[in-house]
């Protein structure tokens, strides 16, 4: 009996050689199972990523109409350009607390560009403006000088400086330095 006939007979009877059991082709069956599971996992990840991307695109499409707010020309230009008077030296003072804190501020004052009258008056009134700023901060407590009140403080200082001015008005007060230091 030849080898071919023997293999054919084994195939019909269901008998198999013990050395070839567990192999399919040139790869073991365990490798094929691992590859099959890896392919399923990769396919699942690709599916999930695709669903997430499509969902995000659909959600973004609905937001565009809500977030596109038309802006008028008046707001598009930005704040006006100002000339700045910064010759006021650092001002130190004490708060009106029971245990006073030290306040250190350096301000710069903005006014309309080209307004020589305001510039001249600021130069002439610098000592009075310094004194007014020092007394303003000395009348406040440390709680009233917290950062959340900074815009209100700037507005109050602007109003007080404008009361001193006679030749024109200032437009803005900014702090180059503003510290409240416990004593």
The 8 nearest C-alpha neighbors of each residue, nearest first, counted from 0:
[[1, 4, 2, 5, 3, 6, 8, 7],
 [0, 2, 4, 3, 5, 6, 7, 8],
 [3, 1, 5, 4, 6, 0, 7, 8],
 [4, 2, 6, 5, 1, 7, 0, 8],
 [3, 5, 7, 1, 2, 6, 8, 0],
 [4, 6, 2, 8, 3, 7, 9, 1],
 [7, 5, 9, 3, 8, 4, 10, 2],
 [6, 8, 4, 10, 5, 9, 3, 11],
 [7, 9, 11, 5, 10, 6, 4, 12],
 [10, 8, 14, 6, 12, 11, 7, 13],
 [9, 11, 7, 8, 13, 12, 6, 14],
 [12, 10, 8, 9, 13, 7, 14, 6],
 [11, 13, 9, 14, 10, 8, 15, 7],
 [14, 12, 10, 11, 9, 15, 8, 16],
 [13, 15, 9, 12, 10, 16, 11, 8],
 [16, 14, 17, 9, 13, 20, 10, 19],
 [15, 17, 18, 19, 20, 14, 9, 6],
 [16, 18, 20, 19, 15, 21, 14, 22],
 [17, 19, 16, 20, 21, 15, 22, 27],
 [20, 18, 17, 16, 22, 21, 15, 23],
 [19, 21, 17, 22, 18, 16, 15, 23],
 [22, 20, 28, 27, 19, 23, 29, 18],
 [23, 21, 27, 28, 20, 19, 24, 26],
 [24, 22, 27, 26, 28, 25, 21, 20],
 [23, 25, 26, 22, 27, 28, 19, 21],
 [24, 26, 23, 27, 22, 28, 19, 31],
 [27, 25, 24, 23, 22, 28, 30, 31],
 [28, 26, 22, 29, 30, 23, 21, 31],
 [27, 29, 31, 30, 22, 21, 23, 32],
 [30, 28, 32, 31, 27, 33, 21, 26],
 [31, 29, 33, 32, 28, 27, 34, 26],
 [30, 32, 28, 34, 29, 33, 35, 27],
 [31, 33, 35, 29, 30, 34, 28, 36],
 [34, 32, 30, 36, 35, 31, 37, 29],
 [33, 35, 37, 31, 32, 36, 38, 30],
 [34, 36, 32, 38, 33, 37, 31, 39],
 [37, 35, 39, 33, 38, 34, 40, 32],
 [36, 38, 34, 40, 39, 35, 33, 41],
 [37, 39, 41, 35, 36, 40, 42, 34],
 [38, 40, 36, 42, 37, 41, 43, 35],
 [41, 39, 43, 37, 42, 38, 44, 36],
 [42, 40, 38, 44, 43, 39, 37, 45],
 [41, 43, 39, 45, 40, 44, 38, 46],
 [44, 42, 46, 40, 41, 45, 39, 47],
 [45, 43, 47, 41, 46, 42, 48, 40],
 [44, 46, 42, 48, 43, 47, 49, 41],
 [45, 47, 43, 49, 44, 48, 42, 50],
 [48, 46, 44, 50, 49, 45, 43, 51],
 [49, 47, 51, 45, 50, 46, 44, 52],
 [48, 50, 46, 52, 47, 51, 45, 53],
 [49, 51, 47, 53, 48, 52, 54, 46],
 [50, 52, 54, 48, 49, 53, 55, 47],
 [53, 51, 55, 49, 54, 50, 48, 56],
 [52, 54, 56, 50, 55, 51, 49, 57],
 [53, 55, 51, 57, 52, 56, 50, 58],
 [56, 54, 58, 52, 57, 53, 59, 51],
 [57, 55, 59, 53, 54, 58, 60, 52],
 [56, 58, 54, 60, 55, 59, 53, 61],
 [57, 59, 55, 60, 56, 61, 54, 62],
 [60, 58, 56, 62, 61, 57, 55, 63],
 [59, 61, 57, 58, 62, 63, 56, 64],
 [60, 62, 59, 58, 63, 64, 57, 65],
 [63, 61, 59, 65, 60, 64, 66, 58],
 [64, 62, 66, 65, 61, 60, 67, 59],
 [63, 65, 62, 67, 66, 61, 60, 68],
 [66, 64, 62, 63, 67, 68, 61, 60],
 [65, 67, 63, 64, 68, 62, 69, 61],
 [68, 66, 64, 65, 63, 69, 62, 70],
 [69, 67, 66, 70, 65, 64, 71, 63],
 [68, 70, 67, 71, 66, 72, 75, 74],
 [71, 69, 68, 75, 74, 72, 73, 67],
 [70, 72, 73, 74, 75, 69, 76, 68],
 [71, 73, 75, 74, 76, 70, 77, 69],
 [74, 72, 71, 75, 76, 77, 70, 78],
 [75, 73, 72, 76, 71, 77, 70, 78],
 [74, 76, 72, 77, 73, 71, 70, 78],
 [75, 77, 74, 73, 72, 78, 79, 71],
 [78, 76, 75, 74, 79, 73, 80, 72],
 [77, 79, 80, 76, 74, 81, 75, 73],
 [80, 78, 81, 77, 76, 111, 112, 170],
 [81, 79, 78, 82, 112, 111, 77, 110],
 [82, 80, 111, 112, 110, 109, 79, 83],
 [81, 83, 112, 110, 109, 111, 84, 80],
 [84, 82, 109, 108, 85, 81, 107, 110],
 [83, 85, 108, 107, 86, 109, 82, 118],
 [84, 86, 107, 87, 83, 108, 106, 88],
 [87, 85, 84, 88, 107, 122, 125, 106],
 [88, 86, 85, 125, 89, 106, 129, 105],
 [89, 87, 86, 90, 105, 85, 106, 129],
 [88, 90, 105, 104, 91, 87, 103, 106],
 [91, 89, 104, 103, 105, 88, 133, 92],
 [92, 90, 103, 102, 104, 89, 133, 101],
 [91, 93, 102, 101, 133, 137, 103, 136],
 [94, 92, 101, 137, 100, 102, 99, 95],
 [93, 95, 137, 99, 140, 100, 96, 139],
 [94, 96, 140, 138, 139, 137, 99, 93],
 [97, 95, 99, 98, 140, 94, 141, 100],
 [98, 96, 99, 95, 94, 140, 100, 141],
 [97, 99, 96, 100, 182, 95, 94, 181],
 [100, 98, 96, 94, 97, 93, 95, 182],
 [99, 101, 181, 182, 94, 180, 93, 179],
 [100, 102, 93, 180, 179, 92, 182, 181],
 [101, 103, 179, 92, 91, 93, 178, 180],
 [102, 104, 91, 178, 90, 177, 179, 101],
 [105, 103, 177, 176, 90, 89, 106, 178],
 [104, 106, 89, 176, 175, 174, 90, 88],
 [107, 105, 174, 175, 173, 104, 108, 87],
 [106, 108, 85, 173, 84, 172, 83, 174],
 [107, 109, 172, 84, 83, 171, 85, 173],
 [110, 108, 83, 171, 170, 82, 81, 169],
 [109, 111, 169, 170, 82, 81, 112, 83],
 [112, 110, 81, 114, 82, 113, 109, 170],
 [113, 111, 82, 81, 114, 110, 80, 115],
 [112, 114, 115, 111, 82, 118, 110, 116],
 [115, 113, 116, 112, 117, 111, 118, 110],
 [114, 116, 118, 117, 113, 119, 112, 120],
 [115, 117, 119, 118, 114, 166, 120, 167],
 [118, 116, 120, 119, 167, 115, 114, 166],
 [119, 117, 115, 121, 116, 120, 122, 114],
 [120, 118, 116, 122, 117, 121, 115, 123],
 [119, 121, 123, 117, 122, 118, 124, 116],
 [122, 120, 124, 118, 123, 119, 125, 117],
 [121, 123, 119, 120, 125, 124, 118, 86],
 [124, 122, 120, 121, 125, 119, 126, 127],
 [123, 125, 121, 127, 122, 126, 120, 128],
 [124, 126, 128, 122, 127, 123, 121, 129],
 [127, 125, 129, 128, 124, 130, 123, 87],
 [126, 128, 130, 124, 129, 125, 131, 163],
 [127, 129, 131, 125, 130, 126, 124, 132],
 [130, 128, 126, 132, 127, 131, 125, 133],
 [131, 129, 133, 127, 128, 132, 134, 126],
 [130, 132, 128, 134, 129, 133, 135, 127],
 [133, 131, 135, 129, 130, 134, 128, 136],
 [134, 132, 130, 136, 135, 131, 92, 129],
 [133, 135, 137, 131, 136, 132, 130, 138],
 [136, 134, 132, 138, 133, 137, 131, 139],
 [135, 137, 139, 138, 133, 134, 132, 94],
 [138, 136, 94, 134, 93, 135, 139, 95],
 [137, 139, 135, 136, 95, 134, 94, 140],
 [140, 138, 136, 137, 94, 95, 143, 141],
 [141, 139, 95, 94, 96, 143, 142, 144],
 [140, 142, 144, 143, 94, 145, 139, 100],
 [141, 143, 140, 144, 145, 139, 96, 148],
 [144, 142, 140, 141, 145, 139, 148, 146],
 [145, 143, 141, 142, 148, 146, 140, 139],
 [144, 146, 147, 142, 143, 148, 141, 149],
 [147, 145, 149, 148, 144, 150, 143, 177],
 [146, 148, 145, 149, 150, 144, 151, 143],
 [149, 147, 146, 151, 150, 145, 152, 144],
 [148, 150, 152, 146, 151, 147, 153, 145],
 [151, 149, 153, 152, 148, 154, 147, 146],
 [150, 152, 154, 148, 153, 149, 155, 156],
 [151, 153, 149, 155, 150, 154, 156, 148],
 [154, 152, 150, 156, 151, 155, 172, 157],
 [153, 155, 151, 157, 152, 156, 150, 158],
 [156, 154, 152, 158, 157, 153, 151, 159],
 [157, 155, 159, 153, 158, 154, 160, 152],
 [156, 158, 154, 160, 155, 159, 172, 161],
 [157, 159, 161, 155, 156, 160, 154, 162],
 [160, 158, 156, 162, 161, 157, 155, 163],
 [159, 161, 163, 157, 162, 158, 156, 164],
 [160, 162, 164, 158, 163, 159, 168, 157],
 [163, 161, 159, 160, 164, 158, 165, 168],
 [162, 164, 160, 161, 165, 159, 128, 124],
 [163, 165, 161, 162, 166, 167, 160, 168],
 [164, 166, 167, 163, 162, 168, 161, 120],
 [167, 165, 117, 116, 164, 120, 168, 119],
 [168, 166, 117, 165, 164, 169, 116, 161],
 [167, 169, 161, 170, 164, 117, 110, 166],
 [168, 170, 110, 109, 171, 161, 167, 108],
 [171, 169, 110, 109, 168, 111, 172, 157],
 [170, 172, 109, 108, 169, 157, 173, 110],
 [173, 171, 108, 153, 107, 157, 109, 106],
 [174, 172, 107, 106, 175, 108, 171, 153],
 [175, 173, 106, 176, 105, 177, 107, 104],
 [174, 176, 105, 106, 173, 107, 177, 104],
 [175, 177, 105, 104, 174, 178, 106, 103],
 [178, 176, 104, 103, 174, 105, 175, 179],
 [179, 177, 103, 102, 180, 104, 176, 101],
 [180, 178, 102, 101, 100, 103, 181, 141],
 [179, 181, 101, 100, 178, 102, 182, 103],
 [182, 180, 100, 101, 179, 99, 98, 102],
 [181, 100, 101, 180, 99, 98, 93, 179]]
